Amino acid sequence: MEEKRLVKRIGRTKLYVVEGDITQIPTDAIMTAINSGGMWFGGIDGAIQKVAGNTYHSQAGAKMPLKNLQVVVAKGDKKRHNGQFDDVIFVVDDLESPLEDVIYTGLETANKEGYSKLLLPAVRLGVMRGVVEKTPTEAITRISKGINTFMTQYGAKTKLEDITFVIYNDFEITSGLTSGLKAIENSSQ
């Protein structure tokens, strides 16, 4: 894993981008998107299942049927698996809502749960790339908008101190996301 790079500070919240394995970076929780149909075997789902088995996904499955933008906070214990995370925040994303709503919903849930460190993958920039947002730039703009909306709403009141986007082996996305996060307005201050 490469060194985490501080991209932006908004109030006391620091935004980072790093390339590496999302399951091997110490954190309170990973936030990721799942669909409502239970087809959870994509890149991030596979990585979580590789280190923790079905511990987290079975908790989401127990909540079926799921609907768009519903959230399942799956509790775990990193002492019982090979990852460096405790919990997983699953945000149901059936590609019906703007990406900024998916990001905002996950951040809001992490804040309500009291997490200080949160990891996110590049949502809709992996297997879902181009399905809704037609370009990586559009997806990155919407991710940034979701963060900005959250920070405008919660600002200094947020418990989230460290939001890290973890990219797996994609320099173009790493570079684009870094630039997109730097451009976020500091409207929460």
Sequence and secondary structure as in RCSB ss.txt:
>XXXX:A:sequence
MEEKRLVKRIGRTKLYVVEGDITQIPTDAIMTAINSGGMWFGGIDGAIQKVAGNTYHSQAGAKMPLKNLQVVVAK
GDKKRHNGQFDDVIFVVDDLESPLEDVIYTGLETANKEGYSKLLLPAVRLGVMRGVVEKTPTEAITRISKGINTF
MTQYGAKTKLEDITFVIYNDFEITSGLTSGLKAIENSSQ
>XXXX:A:secstr
    EEEEEETTEEEEEEES GGGS EEEEEEEE TT    SHHHHHHHHHHTTHHHHHHHTT S  TT EEEE 
  GGGSSSSEEEEEEEE  S S HHHHHHHHHHHHHHHT SEEEE  TTSSTTTTTSSSSHHHHHHHHHHHHHHH
HHHHGGG    EEEEEESS HHHHHHHHHHHHT   TT 
